[in-house]
């Protein structure tokens, strides 16, 4: 009987130690979960805004990229409009005034 009591006492001590370890793990896990929930609540407004405005912003970025491409081509001399080749006439140069064409 004494051996059985001693064995049961050891088992109870082991179970209490296991319970203590599990309680510590649970508290740590709860702290981690609370930190995750706090972080999620912090970023939710920004995420919701991004999800709501993503398509409009994508269209605006595409329009801006097209505008920049057009400006780059224009500055490089490749206008998207039909280019007309004009023959330069030296005689009309003398007729040009500062504010326009003079007679």
Secondary structure, DSSP 8 states (H G I E B T S, - for coil): -HHHHHHHHHHHHHHHHHHHHHHHHHHHHHHHHHHHHHHHHHHHHHHHHHHHHHHHHHHHHHHHHHHHHHHHHHHTT--SS--------HHHHTTB-SSSB--
